[in-house]
Structures are given as structure tokens and as C-alpha cells.
Amino acid sequence: MSSPTPSLPTPRSKRLAGSPAVRRDSQWWLVSSAGSVLATDPVFTGELDHFATALAAADQAVAELLDEQHDSPAPHPRGQR
């Protein structure tokens, strides 16, 4: 079995919320200044997938709220209805 050829980081590489977990293509890696380790445990990588999905949904919801705020008329002063 030959060793994989190293590849340059691609735009598809993304660190997960400041953690050492980085998704490159379809694989999760744990990255530190000492090196990188491929995450192979299916339960662990499944949890990383779930967390990444939830984080993306939260980011989308915040973006939509910001768009709504930007598109809405000026807010009413506090305490008035």
C-alpha cells in the first residue's frame, strides 16, 4: 500500500468553530502545531458532522435575521408598541 500524495489545502478545507477539527474534502482531521491526525472513528466523525451541520444552520439563521434587520424599517424606540 502506497502512502497518499500530500495535497495543498483547498478552499474546501475549513476549521470547525476554532477547534482542532478540520474537514478536508470528505475527511475530518485533527490539526495542531505538532502535526495532523486523520479522524477515523465513525462515531466521532459522525458527531463532528452533526455539529458542523448545526453550526451551519445557526450561521444561516443569524444571516437571515441580519438581512431582515437590514431590510426592515427603523426600529421603534424601546418601550413603545
N, CA and C atoms as an extended XYZ file, in Angstrom:
243
Properties=species:S:1:pos:R:3:atomname:S:1:resname:S:1:resid:I:1 pbc="F F F"
N         0.846       -1.170        0.000 N   MET     1
C         0.000        0.000        0.000 CA  MET     1
C         0.889        1.230        0.000 C   MET     1
N         0.660        2.135       -0.934 N   SER     2
C         1.477        3.332       -1.013 CA  SER     2
C         0.889        4.430       -0.145 C   SER     2
N         1.766        5.349        0.262 N   SER     3
C         1.278        6.459        1.088 CA  SER     3
C         0.625        7.506        0.204 C   SER     3
N        -0.380        8.192        0.732 N   PRO     4
C        -1.072        9.187       -0.080 CA  PRO     4
C        -0.154       10.355       -0.432 C   PRO     4
N        -0.376       10.916       -1.588 N   THR     5
C         0.390       12.068       -2.013 CA  THR     5
C        -0.128       13.295       -1.275 C   THR     5
N         0.781       14.089       -0.674 N   PRO     6
C         0.301       15.284        0.017 CA  PRO     6
C        -0.352       16.246       -0.965 C   PRO     6
N        -1.379       16.918       -0.516 N   SER     7
C        -2.048       17.875       -1.385 CA  SER     7
C        -2.063       19.234       -0.713 C   SER     7
N        -2.180       20.259       -1.523 N   LEU     8
C        -2.264       21.606       -0.994 CA  LEU     8
C        -3.637       21.823       -0.398 C   LEU     8
N        -3.725       22.677        0.632 N   PRO     9
C        -5.044       22.971        1.190 CA  PRO     9
C        -5.944       23.562        0.111 C   PRO     9
N        -7.196       23.172        0.142 N   THR    10
C        -8.145       23.662       -0.841 CA  THR    10
C        -9.155       24.556       -0.149 C   THR    10
N        -9.923       25.337       -0.909 N   PRO    11
C       -10.959       26.148       -0.284 CA  PRO    11
C       -11.995       25.297        0.453 C   PRO    11
N       -12.016       23.995        0.170 N   ARG    12
C       -12.974       23.117        0.838 CA  ARG    12
C       -12.491       22.714        2.223 C   ARG    12
N       -11.300       23.163        2.638 N   SER    13
C       -10.810       22.887        3.981 CA  SER    13
C       -11.329       23.960        4.918 C   SER    13
N       -11.895       23.521        6.029 N   LYS    14
C       -12.433       24.502        6.964 CA  LYS    14
C       -12.318       23.994        8.390 C   LYS    14
N       -11.782       24.849        9.255 N   ARG    15
C       -11.680       24.523       10.682 CA  ARG    15
C       -13.071       24.637       11.296 C   ARG    15
N       -13.393       23.738       12.184 N   LEU    16
C       -14.714       23.703       12.817 CA  LEU    16
C       -14.718       24.553       14.080 C   LEU    16
N       -15.290       25.726       13.984 N   ALA    17
C       -15.537       26.621       15.132 CA  ALA    17
C       -14.338       26.788       16.052 C   ALA    17
N       -13.171       27.036       15.491 N   GLY    18
C       -11.983       27.280       16.302 CA  GLY    18
C       -11.424       26.040       16.982 C   GLY    18
N       -11.953       24.878       16.654 N   SER    19
C       -11.470       23.630       17.249 CA  SER    19
C       -10.298       23.089       16.418 C   SER    19
N        -9.654       22.047       16.876 N   PRO    20
C        -8.597       21.442       16.067 CA  PRO    20
C        -9.144       20.560       14.945 C   PRO    20
N       -10.451       20.440       14.843 N   ALA    21
C       -11.063       19.598       13.808 CA  ALA    21
C       -11.177       20.386       12.506 C   ALA    21
N       -10.636       19.811       11.440 N   VAL    22
C       -10.666       20.434       10.122 CA  VAL    22
C       -11.210       19.418        9.129 C   VAL    22
N       -12.174       19.843        8.314 N   ARG    23
C       -12.718       18.955        7.281 CA  ARG    23
C       -12.046       19.298        5.974 C   ARG    23
N       -11.382       18.320        5.395 N   ARG    24
C       -10.753       18.465        4.092 CA  ARG    24
C       -11.391       17.450        3.175 C   ARG    24
N       -12.021       17.966        2.139 N   ASP    25
C       -12.793       17.122        1.226 CA  ASP    25
C       -13.827       16.362        2.047 C   ASP    25
N       -13.729       15.068        2.149 N   SER    26
C       -14.745       14.316        2.899 CA  SER    26
C       -14.185       13.691        4.166 C   SER    26
N       -13.040       14.170        4.638 N   GLN    27
C       -12.410       13.576        5.811 CA  GLN    27
C       -12.181       14.617        6.895 C   GLN    27
N       -12.313       14.165        8.153 N   TRP    28
C       -12.018       15.015        9.295 CA  TRP    28
C       -10.589       14.768        9.747 C   TRP    28
N        -9.877       15.854       10.033 N   TRP    29
C        -8.513       15.801       10.538 CA  TRP    29
C        -8.452       16.575       11.841 C   TRP    29
N        -7.601       16.117       12.765 N   LEU    30
C        -7.309       16.867       13.980 CA  LEU    30
C        -5.942       17.491       13.763 C   LEU    30
N        -5.892       18.813       13.812 N   VAL    31
C        -4.698       19.546       13.411 CA  VAL    31
C        -4.147       20.341       14.586 C   VAL    31
N        -2.835       20.274       14.773 N   SER    32
C        -2.150       21.085       15.786 CA  SER    32
C        -0.804       21.506       15.224 C   SER    32
N        -0.075       22.290       15.977 N   SER    33
C         1.246       22.709       15.521 CA  SER    33
C         2.212       21.526       15.440 C   SER    33
N         1.906       20.445       16.143 N   ALA    34
C         2.754       19.254       16.121 CA  ALA    34
C         2.480       18.363       14.911 C   ALA    34
N         1.346       18.553       14.240 N   GLY    35
C         1.018       17.737       13.081 CA  GLY    35
C        -0.477       17.499       12.961 C   GLY    35
N        -0.834       16.611       12.055 N   SER    36
C        -2.235       16.296       11.779 CA  SER    36
C        -2.481       14.804       11.907 C   SER    36
N        -3.675       14.459       12.377 N   VAL    37
C        -4.077       13.059       12.506 CA  VAL    37
C        -5.449       12.915       11.852 C   VAL    37
N        -5.574       11.924       10.989 N   LEU    38
C        -6.854       11.636       10.363 CA  LEU    38
C        -7.799       11.026       11.398 C   LEU    38
N        -8.991       11.587       11.528 N   ALA    39
C       -10.006       11.033       12.428 CA  ALA    39
C       -10.732        9.919       11.685 C   ALA    39
N       -10.675        8.708       12.211 N   THR    40
C       -11.267        7.564       11.524 CA  THR    40
C       -12.411        6.912       12.280 C   THR    40
N       -12.606        7.267       13.547 N   ASP    41
C       -13.677        6.661       14.328 CA  ASP    41
C       -15.026        7.159       13.804 C   ASP    41
N       -15.885        6.250       13.329 N   PRO    42
C       -17.141        6.676       12.723 CA  PRO    42
C       -18.092        7.386       13.694 C   PRO    42
N       -18.072        7.033       14.956 N   VAL    43
C       -18.936        7.705       15.930 CA  VAL    43
C       -18.451        9.145       16.121 C   VAL    43
N       -17.154        9.306       16.287 N   PHE    44
C       -16.572       10.634       16.481 CA  PHE    44
C       -16.785       11.510       15.248 C   PHE    44
N       -16.496       10.983       14.070 N   THR    45
C       -16.662       11.796       12.859 CA  THR    45
C       -18.137       12.085       12.593 C   THR    45
N       -19.014       11.174       12.990 N   GLY    46
C       -20.449       11.427       12.870 CA  GLY    46
C       -20.876       12.596       13.748 C   GLY    46
N       -20.330       12.655       14.959 N   GLU    47
C       -20.628       13.775       15.849 CA  GLU    47
C       -20.080       15.079       15.280 C   GLU    47
N       -18.890       15.025       14.686 N   LEU    48
C       -18.344       16.223       14.042 CA  LEU    48
C       -19.251       16.669       12.899 C   LEU    48
N       -19.756       15.712       12.123 N   ASP    49
C       -20.690       16.040       11.032 CA  ASP    49
C       -21.949       16.715       11.575 C   ASP    49
N       -22.522       16.148       12.645 N   HIS    50
C       -23.735       16.723       13.239 CA  HIS    50
C       -23.476       18.134       13.755 C   HIS    50
N       -22.334       18.319       14.419 N   PHE    51
C       -22.000       19.634       14.952 CA  PHE    51
C       -21.803       20.638       13.818 C   PHE    51
N       -21.112       20.230       12.760 N   ALA    52
C       -20.888       21.120       11.617 CA  ALA    52
C       -22.214       21.498       10.957 C   ALA    52
N       -23.132       20.555       10.857 N   THR    53
C       -24.450       20.830       10.274 CA  THR    53
C       -25.230       21.819       11.144 C   THR    53
N       -25.204       21.602       12.458 N   ALA    54
C       -25.906       22.502       13.373 CA  ALA    54
C       -25.289       23.903       13.340 C   ALA    54
N       -23.974       23.979       13.267 N   LEU    55
C       -23.298       25.267       13.216 CA  LEU    55
C       -23.633       26.006       11.919 C   LEU    55
N       -23.674       25.288       10.806 N   ALA    56
C       -24.040       25.904        9.523 CA  ALA    56
C       -25.483       26.418        9.564 C   ALA    56
N       -26.386       25.653       10.173 N   ALA    57
C       -27.783       26.088       10.295 CA  ALA    57
C       -27.886       27.339       11.166 C   ALA    57
N       -27.126       27.384       12.243 N   ALA    58
C       -27.136       28.560       13.117 CA  ALA    58
C       -26.581       29.779       12.379 C   ALA    58
N       -25.494       29.593       11.644 N   ASP    59
C       -24.923       30.690       10.856 CA  ASP    59
C       -25.937       31.213        9.845 C   ASP    59
N       -26.654       30.305        9.199 N   GLN    60
C       -27.662       30.697        8.218 CA  GLN    60
C       -28.800       31.476        8.881 C   GLN    60
N       -29.244       31.011       10.041 N   ALA    61
C       -30.325       31.690       10.753 CA  ALA    61
C       -29.905       33.104       11.161 C   ALA    61
N       -28.670       33.262       11.629 N   VAL    62
C       -28.179       34.588       12.003 CA  VAL    62
C       -28.099       35.482       10.771 C   VAL    62
N       -27.616       34.954        9.660 N   ALA    63
C       -27.529       35.737        8.421 CA  ALA    63
C       -28.914       36.202        7.974 C   ALA    63
N       -29.915       35.326        8.092 N   GLU    64
C       -31.276       35.694        7.714 CA  GLU    64
C       -31.833       36.774        8.635 C   GLU    64
N       -31.562       36.676        9.932 N   LEU    65
C       -32.015       37.703       10.869 CA  LEU    65
C       -31.351       39.045       10.569 C   LEU    65
N       -30.077       39.012       10.259 N   LEU    66
C       -29.381       40.255        9.923 CA  LEU    66
C       -29.940       40.870        8.646 C   LEU    66
N       -30.259       40.027        7.669 N   ASP    67
C       -30.872       40.527        6.435 CA  ASP    67
C       -32.223       41.157        6.721 C   ASP    67
N       -33.017       40.507        7.575 N   GLU    68
C       -34.333       41.042        7.935 CA  GLU    68
C       -34.191       42.390        8.637 C   GLU    68
N       -33.222       42.500        9.541 N   GLN    69
C       -32.997       43.762       10.242 CA  GLN    69
C       -32.584       44.847        9.256 C   GLN    69
N       -31.750       44.486        8.317 N   HIS    70
C       -31.268       45.455        7.337 CA  HIS    70
C       -32.393       45.922        6.421 C   HIS    70
N       -33.316       45.025        6.095 N   ASP    71
C       -34.415       45.337        5.180 CA  ASP    71
C       -35.620       45.966        5.868 C   ASP    71
N       -35.705       45.878        7.196 N   SER    72
C       -36.887       46.385        7.901 CA  SER    72
C       -36.746       47.886        8.167 C   SER    72
N       -37.893       48.555        8.389 N   PRO    73
C       -37.838       49.979        8.715 CA  PRO    73
C       -37.160       50.211       10.067 C   PRO    73
N       -36.872       51.440       10.371 N   ALA    74
C       -36.203       51.779       11.627 CA  ALA    74
C       -36.987       51.222       12.812 C   ALA    74
N       -36.306       50.680       13.812 N   PRO    75
C       -37.000       50.115       14.979 CA  PRO    75
C       -37.671       51.207       15.791 C   PRO    75
N       -38.735       50.787       16.494 N   HIS    76
C       -39.427       51.703       17.388 CA  HIS    76
C       -38.587       51.910       18.633 C   HIS    76
N       -38.674       53.080       19.234 N   PRO    77
C       -37.938       53.291       20.494 CA  PRO    77
C       -38.385       52.265       21.532 C   PRO    77
N       -37.502       51.917       22.401 N   ARG    78
C       -37.782       50.918       23.425 CA  ARG    78
C       -38.956       51.337       24.293 C   ARG    78
N       -39.794       50.383       24.595 N   GLY    79
C       -40.921       50.628       25.471 CA  GLY    79
C       -42.186       51.059       24.748 C   GLY    79
N       -42.094       51.419       23.491 N   GLN    80
C       -43.302       51.813       22.739 CA  GLN    80
C       -43.787       50.642       21.920 C   GLN    80
N       -45.108       50.527       21.778 N   ARG    81
C       -45.693       49.459       20.974 CA  ARG    81
C       -46.647       50.011       19.988 C   ARG    81
